[in-house]
Amino acid sequence: MSDRISVAKTYKLYIGGKFPRSESGRVYPVTDAKGKFLANASHASRKDVRDAVSAARKAFGGWSAATAYNRGQVLYRVAEVLEGRREQFVAEVSASEGVAAKKAQSLVDAAIDRWVWYAGWTDKIATVLGAANPVAGPYFSFTVPEPTGVVGVLAPQQSSLLGLVSVLAPVLATGSTAVVVSSADRPLPAITLSEVLATSDLPGGVANILTGRAAELGSWLASHGDVNALDPTGAEPSARADLARDAAGTVKRVLTVPDAEPDWTADADIARLRRYLEAKTVWHPLGV
Amino acid sequence: MGIFEYAPAPESRDLANLKPHYRPFVNGEFVDGSGEPLKTINPATEEVLAEVGTASVSDVDTAVKAARKAYTGVWSKMPGSERAKYLFRIARLIQERSRELAVLESLDNGKPIKESRDSDVPTAAAHFFYHAGWADKLDYAGYGPNPKPLGVAGQVIPWNFPLLMLAWKIAPALATGNTVVLKPAETTPLTALVFAEICRQAELPPGVVNILPGAGDIGAALVGHGDVNKVAFTGSTEVGKAIQRQIAGTSKKLTLELGGKAANIVFDDAALDQAVEGIVNGIFFNQGHVCCAGSRLLVQESIAEELLEKLRHRVSTLRLGDPLDKNTDIGAINSAEQLAKIKGLVESGDAEGAERWTSPCPVPERGFFFAPTVFSEVQQSMRIAREEIFGPVLSVLTFRTPDEAVTKANNTPYGLSAGIWTEKGSRILWMANQLRAGVVWANTFNRFDPAAPFGGYQESGFGREGGRTGLEAYLDV
């Protein structure tokens, strides 16, 4: 008797709450840090980007209109399901990033904790960033933050889970929706995160995760007329100027990111939340 | 004609202290720019007001160097409480010279004196007062302790509110510890150069504020200068996109305040006479040269006819003419070029089948004027419903349900402002929630205050001016 033959996995994309293959039919092999084959991942195409943007736009109305409390509940539920898959994430992070199990554990724990941290922001950010404006006249004027819309995210290439969570969770916490291109060489934690999102209470389309190449897909996200903001973290530093130029065609909000990937284990702040929020100021006369 | 006849009530143009020549302001001095001098004209009479020296590209470099030196040597080191006192001084000086500034603004821009006197100049002073108070309180602005300035700010402003836009740009920049090089619009440089005199009167350290008159090429040189850390632009969406493209890939922080095509939405339960006043204010204030003008009137179908009749009656009482006359409601279009743009878009409205109504008011023979115009039977696909006209031209569309009003209002790549007219409070709040715009005026329109953030969604730009939110544009956070 030989050893059992394992089931070879070919993973799919996550678009609109479903798991389609790439429209292009392409797949690419994913290996661990030492080059050993792990699985095949879908190689997303321009058309997949467009489908994902449509799904994200469609989901934006409901997600942005949900109460902040409800969004917080949904995001916390995601953290619960993440915790349930902790061991799988540890194995995948360890294989993807070539780190020891202990290090992988701490990265996964940090990712789960970060998701919880952002989940708690949904119903607090308006208090922190909003205002009652003391205007010089008989008017009630107040300012509230509102989600920017559909955000294109080029996820970090190195940090396969903690980095991904650190760039995706703030988008969702604001009430924006996301189209994410995962790390090209380390996509397994992103694929498993898709499965987590699909089996928690997050409405389909709120987060869409594509496995593929930022260099190929970034410009389609940057120039897409229905994408409102772009996070170029996962793009090559040399490609970022072109992405920013593409983004100018629709006055997209483009995140300023450092050349090198930051240390994701450092504490997060609300800077990323601020980037995906517009300030709306409402005026009404006072009188009897 | 209206019920009353009005005798002319002109403000004295001598108050403007108009000089034959004006020069760029660099490093605390008025200097000869090496650009071609320009002649700025009075758009109401087409007469030359003054000759203005302009900057060349090399002058941009000189000004940026002066601003850098002032930044590192003086301004960024100065305690906020000291910076604040300079801003308070400037605010007071604007108030003291308010009549001069108002008359000069009306001469150079063509806006009615009652608007420059009662709105532009006092609001400009208010911006300096407001931001002065922030200079030593930035730790409390919500960006963490001791937030840092960015450095040298390159600022480019439009011709519709020359002094007010200067105040919106310079006051927060200085309060947060940045130094500035500002390019006023080619057709309206005069009040910015009087502001430079005010900086001298206030004994502001040399180089903290530099003013470079010039055309678009100077703006582009300033925005693209390698030693500028922050770019702030107010103007057309087209130019805003070009600037965003130009500085793509640099570390410059950018904020844009661009165009708009605001929906002003009137429900059948609105107080109609008040709504009419708000509609008139929304579109005819400042000759419609307002990025947040309520240029798309959305009226609930059941009251459209009644409202239009009231509106036409009210619009026909607006007095158009000499901007210096205190009874003038609508002044001059800022330039021949802008007048031609307005005419072109109005012709497209005719050609696409909208119904044009123009106020029968008399129009002066000289100068650039355009009579208030209201288009009805407008469809969403028409250019006059989609493109910013930036003139006294209103497009009227109708709707039946609140949902339809929201859909039509949001059917634009812009998102700067919106208006809602209804007596029902819950509907106001629901509508305000649904509208994708940075400013929503309910039962009022065109309210501005330094304490209230202003800015757009989508292609109306990003970043805010005013309030705590507006400080972010000038801080490294």
Interface residues (C-beta under 8 A of the other chain):
Chain A: V128 L129 A131 N133 P134 V135 A136 G137 Y139 S141 T143 T148 G149 N228 R240 A241 D242 L243 A244 R245 A247 A248 G249 T250 V251 R253 T256 D269 A271 R274 E278 A279 K280 T281 V282 W283 H284 P285
Chain B: A126 G142 G144 T237 G240 K241 A242 Q244 R245 A248 G249 T250 S251 K253 L256 L258 P413 I428 A432 A437 G438 V439 V440 W441 A442 N443 T444 R447 D449 A451 A452 P453 F454 G455 Y457 Q458 E459 S460 G461 F462 R464 G467 R468 T469 E472 V477
